[in-house]
Amino acid sequence: MTDSEDKKTAQRPVRPCPQCGKLSLEAFYPFCSKRCADVDLNRWLSGSYSVPVVELEPEDLEELARRQEEG
């Protein structure tokens, strides 16, 4: 077997499921089961997970643009 074939057949490391902590399974990676994967998907779709956003005022945006232009 060549190195490239080894990389293709290499398995992912076994890690704990982010939902329940059980060991993950390759079929559902990084989760341990379809149920945990579905729970995670539902949390994303329902808005339980979110990316924090800082909204800037127009004056702040202008100041930021000016500073980036200055270097």
Gaussian input, Z-matrix of N, CA and C with variables (Angstrom, degrees):
# hf/3-21g

backbone

0 1
 N
 C     1     B1
 C     2     B2     1     A1
 N     3     B3     2     A2     1     D1
 C     4     B4     3     A3     2     D2
 C     5     B5     4     A4     3     D3
 N     6     B6     5     A5     4     D4
 C     7     B7     6     A6     5     D5
 C     8     B8     7     A7     6     D6
 N     9     B9     8     A8     7     D7
 C    10    B10     9     A9     8     D8
 C    11    B11    10    A10     9     D9
 N    12    B12    11    A11    10    D10
 C    13    B13    12    A12    11    D11
 C    14    B14    13    A13    12    D12
 N    15    B15    14    A14    13    D13
 C    16    B16    15    A15    14    D14
 C    17    B17    16    A16    15    D15
 N    18    B18    17    A17    16    D16
 C    19    B19    18    A18    17    D17
 C    20    B20    19    A19    18    D18
 N    21    B21    20    A20    19    D19
 C    22    B22    21    A21    20    D20
 C    23    B23    22    A22    21    D21
 N    24    B24    23    A23    22    D22
 C    25    B25    24    A24    23    D23
 C    26    B26    25    A25    24    D24
 N    27    B27    26    A26    25    D25
 C    28    B28    27    A27    26    D26
 C    29    B29    28    A28    27    D27
 N    30    B30    29    A29    28    D28
 C    31    B31    30    A30    29    D29
 C    32    B32    31    A31    30    D30
 N    33    B33    32    A32    31    D31
 C    34    B34    33    A33    32    D32
 C    35    B35    34    A34    33    D33
 N    36    B36    35    A35    34    D34
 C    37    B37    36    A36    35    D35
 C    38    B38    37    A37    36    D36
 N    39    B39    38    A38    37    D37
 C    40    B40    39    A39    38    D38
 C    41    B41    40    A40    39    D39
 N    42    B42    41    A41    40    D40
 C    43    B43    42    A42    41    D41
 C    44    B44    43    A43    42    D42
 N    45    B45    44    A44    43    D43
 C    46    B46    45    A45    44    D44
 C    47    B47    46    A46    45    D45
 N    48    B48    47    A47    46    D46
 C    49    B49    48    A48    47    D47
 C    50    B50    49    A49    48    D48
 N    51    B51    50    A50    49    D49
 C    52    B52    51    A51    50    D50
 C    53    B53    52    A52    51    D51
 N    54    B54    53    A53    52    D52
 C    55    B55    54    A54    53    D53
 C    56    B56    55    A55    54    D54
 N    57    B57    56    A56    55    D55
 C    58    B58    57    A57    56    D56
 C    59    B59    58    A58    57    D57
 N    60    B60    59    A59    58    D58
 C    61    B61    60    A60    59    D59
 C    62    B62    61    A61    60    D60
 N    63    B63    62    A62    61    D61
 C    64    B64    63    A63    62    D62
 C    65    B65    64    A64    63    D63
 N    66    B66    65    A65    64    D64
 C    67    B67    66    A66    65    D65
 C    68    B68    67    A67    66    D66
 N    69    B69    68    A68    67    D67
 C    70    B70    69    A69    68    D68
 C    71    B71    70    A70    69    D69
 N    72    B72    71    A71    70    D70
 C    73    B73    72    A72    71    D71
 C    74    B74    73    A73    72    D72
 N    75    B75    74    A74    73    D73
 C    76    B76    75    A75    74    D74
 C    77    B77    76    A76    75    D75
 N    78    B78    77    A77    76    D76
 C    79    B79    78    A78    77    D77
 C    80    B80    79    A79    78    D78
 N    81    B81    80    A80    79    D79
 C    82    B82    81    A81    80    D80
 C    83    B83    82    A82    81    D81
 N    84    B84    83    A83    82    D82
 C    85    B85    84    A84    83    D83
 C    86    B86    85    A85    84    D84
 N    87    B87    86    A86    85    D85
 C    88    B88    87    A87    86    D86
 C    89    B89    88    A88    87    D87
 N    90    B90    89    A89    88    D88
 C    91    B91    90    A90    89    D89
 C    92    B92    91    A91    90    D90
 N    93    B93    92    A92    91    D91
 C    94    B94    93    A93    92    D92
 C    95    B95    94    A94    93    D93
 N    96    B96    95    A95    94    D94
 C    97    B97    96    A96    95    D95
 C    98    B98    97    A97    96    D96
 N    99    B99    98    A98    97    D97
 C   100   B100    99    A99    98    D98
 C   101   B101   100   A100    99    D99
 N   102   B102   101   A101   100   D100
 C   103   B103   102   A102   101   D101
 C   104   B104   103   A103   102   D102
 N   105   B105   104   A104   103   D103
 C   106   B106   105   A105   104   D104
 C   107   B107   106   A106   105   D105
 N   108   B108   107   A107   106   D106
 C   109   B109   108   A108   107   D107
 C   110   B110   109   A109   108   D108
 N   111   B111   110   A110   109   D109
 C   112   B112   111   A111   110   D110
 C   113   B113   112   A112   111   D111
 N   114   B114   113   A113   112   D112
 C   115   B115   114   A114   113   D113
 C   116   B116   115   A115   114   D114
 N   117   B117   116   A116   115   D115
 C   118   B118   117   A117   116   D116
 C   119   B119   118   A118   117   D117
 N   120   B120   119   A119   118   D118
 C   121   B121   120   A120   119   D119
 C   122   B122   121   A121   120   D120
 N   123   B123   122   A122   121   D121
 C   124   B124   123   A123   122   D122
 C   125   B125   124   A124   123   D123
 N   126   B126   125   A125   124   D124
 C   127   B127   126   A126   125   D125
 C   128   B128   127   A127   126   D126
 N   129   B129   128   A128   127   D127
 C   130   B130   129   A129   128   D128
 C   131   B131   130   A130   129   D129
 N   132   B132   131   A131   130   D130
 C   133   B133   132   A132   131   D131
 C   134   B134   133   A133   132   D132
 N   135   B135   134   A134   133   D133
 C   136   B136   135   A135   134   D134
 C   137   B137   136   A136   135   D135
 N   138   B138   137   A137   136   D136
 C   139   B139   138   A138   137   D137
 C   140   B140   139   A139   138   D138
 N   141   B141   140   A140   139   D139
 C   142   B142   141   A141   140   D140
 C   143   B143   142   A142   141   D141
 N   144   B144   143   A143   142   D142
 C   145   B145   144   A144   143   D143
 C   146   B146   145   A145   144   D144
 N   147   B147   146   A146   145   D145
 C   148   B148   147   A147   146   D146
 C   149   B149   148   A148   147   D147
 N   150   B150   149   A149   148   D148
 C   151   B151   150   A150   149   D149
 C   152   B152   151   A151   150   D150
 N   153   B153   152   A152   151   D151
 C   154   B154   153   A153   152   D152
 C   155   B155   154   A154   153   D153
 N   156   B156   155   A155   154   D154
 C   157   B157   156   A156   155   D155
 C   158   B158   157   A157   156   D156
 N   159   B159   158   A158   157   D157
 C   160   B160   159   A159   158   D158
 C   161   B161   160   A160   159   D159
 N   162   B162   161   A161   160   D160
 C   163   B163   162   A162   161   D161
 C   164   B164   163   A163   162   D162
 N   165   B165   164   A164   163   D163
 C   166   B166   165   A165   164   D164
 C   167   B167   166   A166   165   D165
 N   168   B168   167   A167   166   D166
 C   169   B169   168   A168   167   D167
 C   170   B170   169   A169   168   D168
 N   171   B171   170   A170   169   D169
 C   172   B172   171   A171   170   D170
 C   173   B173   172   A172   171   D171
 N   174   B174   173   A173   172   D172
 C   175   B175   174   A174   173   D173
 C   176   B176   175   A175   174   D174
 N   177   B177   176   A176   175   D175
 C   178   B178   177   A177   176   D176
 C   179   B179   178   A178   177   D177
 N   180   B180   179   A179   178   D178
 C   181   B181   180   A180   179   D179
 C   182   B182   181   A181   180   D180
 N   183   B183   182   A182   181   D181
 C   184   B184   183   A183   182   D182
 C   185   B185   184   A184   183   D183
 N   186   B186   185   A185   184   D184
 C   187   B187   186   A186   185   D185
 C   188   B188   187   A187   186   D186
 N   189   B189   188   A188   187   D187
 C   190   B190   189   A189   188   D188
 C   191   B191   190   A190   189   D189
 N   192   B192   191   A191   190   D190
 C   193   B193   192   A192   191   D191
 C   194   B194   193   A193   192   D192
 N   195   B195   194   A194   193   D193
 C   196   B196   195   A195   194   D194
 C   197   B197   196   A196   195   D195
 N   198   B198   197   A197   196   D196
 C   199   B199   198   A198   197   D197
 C   200   B200   199   A199   198   D198
 N   201   B201   200   A200   199   D199
 C   202   B202   201   A201   200   D200
 C   203   B203   202   A202   201   D201
 N   204   B204   203   A203   202   D202
 C   205   B205   204   A204   203   D203
 C   206   B206   205   A205   204   D204
 N   207   B207   206   A206   205   D205
 C   208   B208   207   A207   206   D206
 C   209   B209   208   A208   207   D207
 N   210   B210   209   A209   208   D208
 C   211   B211   210   A210   209   D209
 C   212   B212   211   A211   210   D210

   B1=1.4451
   B2=1.5241
   B3=1.3205
   B4=1.4520
   B5=1.5223
   B6=1.3274
   B7=1.4621
   B8=1.5194
   B9=1.3460
   B10=1.4620
   B11=1.5248
   B12=1.3356
   B13=1.4619
   B14=1.5169
   B15=1.3371
   B16=1.4631
   B17=1.5214
   B18=1.3204
   B19=1.4542
   B20=1.5281
   B21=1.3321
   B22=1.4604
   B23=1.5205
   B24=1.3210
   B25=1.4601
   B26=1.5225
   B27=1.3253
   B28=1.4600
   B29=1.5228
   B30=1.3284
   B31=1.4538
   B32=1.5189
   B33=1.3110
   B34=1.4606
   B35=1.5173
   B36=1.3217
   B37=1.4626
   B38=1.5272
   B39=1.3140
   B40=1.4580
   B41=1.5157
   B42=1.3179
   B43=1.4614
   B44=1.5160
   B45=1.3142
   B46=1.4598
   B47=1.5266
   B48=1.3168
   B49=1.4622
   B50=1.5242
   B51=1.3378
   B52=1.4626
   B53=1.5348
   B54=1.3228
   B55=1.4582
   B56=1.5315
   B57=1.3462
   B58=1.4687
   B59=1.5181
   B60=1.3277
   B61=1.4588
   B62=1.5169
   B63=1.3441
   B64=1.4631
   B65=1.5236
   B66=1.3377
   B67=1.4604
   B68=1.5233
   B69=1.3251
   B70=1.4595
   B71=1.5170
   B72=1.3244
   B73=1.4585
   B74=1.5166
   B75=1.3279
   B76=1.4610
   B77=1.5326
   B78=1.3178
   B79=1.4677
   B80=1.5301
   B81=1.3233
   B82=1.4582
   B83=1.5244
   B84=1.3257
   B85=1.4640
   B86=1.5137
   B87=1.2841
   B88=1.4593
   B89=1.5316
   B90=1.3261
   B91=1.4553
   B92=1.5196
   B93=1.3375
   B94=1.4645
   B95=1.5160
   B96=1.3297
   B97=1.4613
   B98=1.5210
   B99=1.3254
   B100=1.4698
   B101=1.5210
   B102=1.3264
   B103=1.4566
   B104=1.5290
   B105=1.3411
   B106=1.4623
   B107=1.5293
   B108=1.3263
   B109=1.4627
   B110=1.5305
   B111=1.3423
   B112=1.4612
   B113=1.5269
   B114=1.3303
   B115=1.4709
   B116=1.5257
   B117=1.3297
   B118=1.4596
   B119=1.5248
   B120=1.3219
   B121=1.4676
   B122=1.5233
   B123=1.3246
   B124=1.4548
   B125=1.5262
   B126=1.3168
   B127=1.4679
   B128=1.5235
   B129=1.3369
   B130=1.4576
   B131=1.5187
   B132=1.3289
   B133=1.4611
   B134=1.5240
   B135=1.3292
   B136=1.4631
   B137=1.5273
   B138=1.3283
   B139=1.4531
   B140=1.5166
   B141=1.3410
   B142=1.4654
   B143=1.5191
   B144=1.3235
   B145=1.4551
   B146=1.5260
   B147=1.3023
   B148=1.4555
   B149=1.5201
   B150=1.2881
   B151=1.4559
   B152=1.5196
   B153=1.3225
   B154=1.4628
   B155=1.5245
   B156=1.3063
   B157=1.4596
   B158=1.5182
   B159=1.3024
   B160=1.4596
   B161=1.5228
   B162=1.3172
   B163=1.4570
   B164=1.5185
   B165=1.3252
   B166=1.4558
   B167=1.5179
   B168=1.3010
   B169=1.4602
   B170=1.5255
   B171=1.3368
   B172=1.4712
   B173=1.5364
   B174=1.3291
   B175=1.4702
   B176=1.5334
   B177=1.3314
   B178=1.4613
   B179=1.5235
   B180=1.3313
   B181=1.4646
   B182=1.5289
   B183=1.3188
   B184=1.4609
   B185=1.5276
   B186=1.3242
   B187=1.4658
   B188=1.5261
   B189=1.3213
   B190=1.4654
   B191=1.5284
   B192=1.3314
   B193=1.4667
   B194=1.5222
   B195=1.3220
   B196=1.4593
   B197=1.5303
   B198=1.3162
   B199=1.4822
   B200=1.5183
   B201=1.3476
   B202=1.4571
   B203=1.5187
   B204=1.3302
   B205=1.4483
   B206=1.5258
   B207=1.3426
   B208=1.4466
   B209=1.5450
   B210=1.2933
   B211=1.4577
   B212=1.4445
   A1=109.74
   A2=116.23
   A3=119.87
   A4=109.56
   A5=115.01
   A6=119.35
   A7=112.13
   A8=116.80
   A9=119.32
   A10=110.86
   A11=117.92
   A12=120.58
   A13=110.87
   A14=116.83
   A15=120.47
   A16=110.78
   A17=117.60
   A18=121.51
   A19=111.17
   A20=117.10
   A21=120.73
   A22=111.37
   A23=117.18
   A24=120.54
   A25=112.86
   A26=117.45
   A27=119.98
   A28=109.71
   A29=115.97
   A30=120.58
   A31=109.92
   A32=114.47
   A33=119.83
   A34=109.02
   A35=116.47
   A36=118.68
   A37=110.68
   A38=115.60
   A39=120.70
   A40=107.32
   A41=115.58
   A42=121.77
   A43=108.26
   A44=116.43
   A45=118.40
   A46=111.54
   A47=115.35
   A48=121.89
   A49=108.16
   A50=118.40
   A51=120.08
   A52=113.39
   A53=117.87
   A54=121.12
   A55=112.45
   A56=116.67
   A57=118.90
   A58=114.22
   A59=117.87
   A60=120.77
   A61=115.16
   A62=118.48
   A63=120.50
   A64=108.53
   A65=116.93
   A66=119.88
   A67=110.46
   A68=115.71
   A69=120.72
   A70=110.86
   A71=115.34
   A72=122.26
   A73=108.63
   A74=116.10
   A75=120.56
   A76=112.08
   A77=117.50
   A78=120.97
   A79=112.38
   A80=118.04
   A81=121.61
   A82=112.45
   A83=117.48
   A84=122.78
   A85=112.32
   A86=120.65
   A87=129.61
   A88=113.50
   A89=117.18
   A90=120.94
   A91=111.30
   A92=115.79
   A93=120.69
   A94=111.70
   A95=117.67
   A96=120.90
   A97=110.22
   A98=114.57
   A99=119.97
   A100=109.35
   A101=117.25
   A102=120.71
   A103=110.98
   A104=117.72
   A105=120.59
   A106=111.17
   A107=117.01
   A108=120.13
   A109=110.11
   A110=116.97
   A111=120.98
   A112=111.80
   A113=116.89
   A114=120.54
   A115=109.32
   A116=116.99
   A117=120.92
   A118=111.18
   A119=116.96
   A120=120.95
   A121=110.38
   A122=117.43
   A123=120.54
   A124=111.26
   A125=116.98
   A126=119.54
   A127=111.12
   A128=117.35
   A129=119.93
   A130=110.82
   A131=116.69
   A132=120.68
   A133=112.57
   A134=117.38
   A135=120.12
   A136=112.57
   A137=116.93
   A138=120.58
   A139=114.04
   A140=117.51
   A141=119.69
   A142=111.08
   A143=115.59
   A144=120.35
   A145=106.54
   A146=116.59
   A147=119.00
   A148=109.59
   A149=114.59
   A150=121.18
   A151=106.78
   A152=117.85
   A153=118.76
   A154=111.65
   A155=115.23
   A156=121.48
   A157=108.48
   A158=115.56
   A159=120.92
   A160=106.59
   A161=115.02
   A162=118.93
   A163=108.73
   A164=115.24
   A165=120.94
   A166=110.25
   A167=115.27
   A168=121.71
   A169=108.70
   A170=118.43
   A171=120.41
   A172=112.77
   A173=117.20
   A174=120.08
   A175=110.52
   A176=115.63
   A177=119.84
   A178=111.28
   A179=116.47
   A180=120.64
   A181=110.52
   A182=116.43
   A183=120.23
   A184=110.82
   A185=117.05
   A186=121.91
   A187=110.53
   A188=116.87
   A189=121.21
   A190=110.53
   A191=116.77
   A192=120.90
   A193=110.65
   A194=117.23
   A195=121.23
   A196=110.72
   A197=117.14
   A198=120.63
   A199=112.12
   A200=116.72
   A201=119.79
   A202=111.13
   A203=117.43
   A204=120.90
   A205=111.31
   A206=116.70
   A207=121.58
   A208=111.55
   A209=114.99
   A210=116.64
   A211=113.48
   D1=139.34
   D2=178.51
   D3=-87.78
   D4=170.22
   D5=179.26
   D6=-61.21
   D7=-38.77
   D8=-178.99
   D9=-67.11
   D10=-34.77
   D11=176.60
   D12=-68.11
   D13=-37.63
   D14=177.45
   D15=-61.39
   D16=-41.11
   D17=-179.25
   D18=-66.62
   D19=-36.26
   D20=179.94
   D21=-68.13
   D22=-35.17
   D23=-176.85
   D24=-93.83
   D25=-2.46
   D26=-179.61
   D27=-66.34
   D28=137.09
   D29=179.86
   D30=-90.84
   D31=154.68
   D32=176.66
   D33=-70.52
   D34=152.46
   D35=178.00
   D36=-67.29
   D37=146.57
   D38=177.19
   D39=-79.23
   D40=124.04
   D41=-178.53
   D42=-130.63
   D43=163.33
   D44=176.93
   D45=-69.70
   D46=144.73
   D47=176.38
   D48=-64.29
   D49=132.54
   D50=-179.39
   D51=-67.70
   D52=-15.23
   D53=-179.50
   D54=-90.47
   D55=-50.19
   D56=-171.91
   D57=-119.32
   D58=-13.58
   D59=177.68
   D60=91.87
   D61=-7.54
   D62=175.97
   D63=-68.67
   D64=164.34
   D65=178.58
   D66=-67.29
   D67=138.12
   D68=-179.46
   D69=-71.52
   D70=155.64
   D71=176.12
   D72=-114.12
   D73=146.00
   D74=-176.91
   D75=-57.77
   D76=-37.09
   D77=-177.40
   D78=-66.36
   D79=-26.20
   D80=-176.43
   D81=-120.40
   D82=13.37
   D83=-173.32
   D84=-46.75
   D85=131.87
   D86=9.13
   D87=-91.72
   D88=12.91
   D89=-177.78
   D90=-95.60
   D91=170.44
   D92=-179.45
   D93=-94.71
   D94=-17.74
   D95=-176.28
   D96=-157.69
   D97=167.94
   D98=176.11
   D99=-63.90
   D100=-37.05
   D101=-179.64
   D102=-58.50
   D103=-48.82
   D104=-179.77
   D105=-64.28
   D106=-37.16
   D107=176.91
   D108=-64.14
   D109=-40.98
   D110=179.31
   D111=-67.97
   D112=-37.47
   D113=176.67
   D114=-60.76
   D115=-44.89
   D116=179.35
   D117=-63.16
   D118=-44.43
   D119=178.80
   D120=-61.15
   D121=-43.81
   D122=178.98
   D123=-60.99
   D124=-38.82
   D125=179.13
   D126=-64.87
   D127=-38.40
   D128=176.41
   D129=-66.20
   D130=-46.23
   D131=-175.52
   D132=-69.92
   D133=-29.74
   D134=-178.95
   D135=-85.64
   D136=-7.30
   D137=178.39
   D138=89.58
   D139=9.22
   D140=177.58
   D141=-64.26
   D142=-34.87
   D143=175.12
   D144=-97.00
   D145=141.29
   D146=175.95
   D147=-151.89
   D148=157.95
   D149=176.75
   D150=-98.83
   D151=121.63
   D152=-178.55
   D153=-63.55
   D154=140.06
   D155=-178.63
   D156=-128.85
   D157=136.39
   D158=174.58
   D159=-107.43
   D160=116.77
   D161=179.50
   D162=-88.02
   D163=129.93
   D164=-179.33
   D165=-100.80
   D166=146.38
   D167=173.93
   D168=-73.22
   D169=155.44
   D170=-179.88
   D171=-53.78
   D172=-37.17
   D173=179.71
   D174=-64.91
   D175=-38.72
   D176=179.18
   D177=-66.25
   D178=-37.77
   D179=178.42
   D180=-65.12
   D181=-40.77
   D182=178.12
   D183=-63.46
   D184=-42.84
   D185=178.84
   D186=-63.23
   D187=-42.00
   D188=178.63
   D189=-62.91
   D190=-44.84
   D191=178.80
   D192=-62.07
   D193=-41.67
   D194=179.81
   D195=-63.43
   D196=-42.28
   D197=179.64
   D198=-65.93
   D199=-36.53
   D200=179.01
   D201=-68.91
   D202=-33.89
   D203=178.47
   D204=-69.13
   D205=-34.24
   D206=-179.23
   D207=-70.88
   D208=-24.03
   D209=176.62
   D210=109.92

